[in-house]
């Protein structure tokens, strides 16, 4: 099998990033994390592949800018999901504590 060029690898990286966006929007976190793992493995390959000036070319700069923009969207989506999950957990704990307090008061009143 022929080695891929840096340009081809970065295009694959952009494709995986776009797919991650799709699955985070669908709230399919299992597939999102699987794609993230694939992208991390691809990053290792990219790091080991000669760049041959691709990242500094107009096409390379455009592709990397698109990756960075998509990464920002992913980051903000993950922050939002984390904040929402944390808020749900806090609300759940409050209701759980309130329920336990009510139950213990009921036992004392008997």
Secondary structure by P-SEA (a helix, b strand, c coil): cccccaaaaaaaaaaaaaaaaaaaaacaaaaaaaaaaaaaaaaaaaaacccccccccaaaaaaaaaaaaaaaaaaaaaaaaaaaaaaaaaaaaaaaaaaaaaaaaaaaac
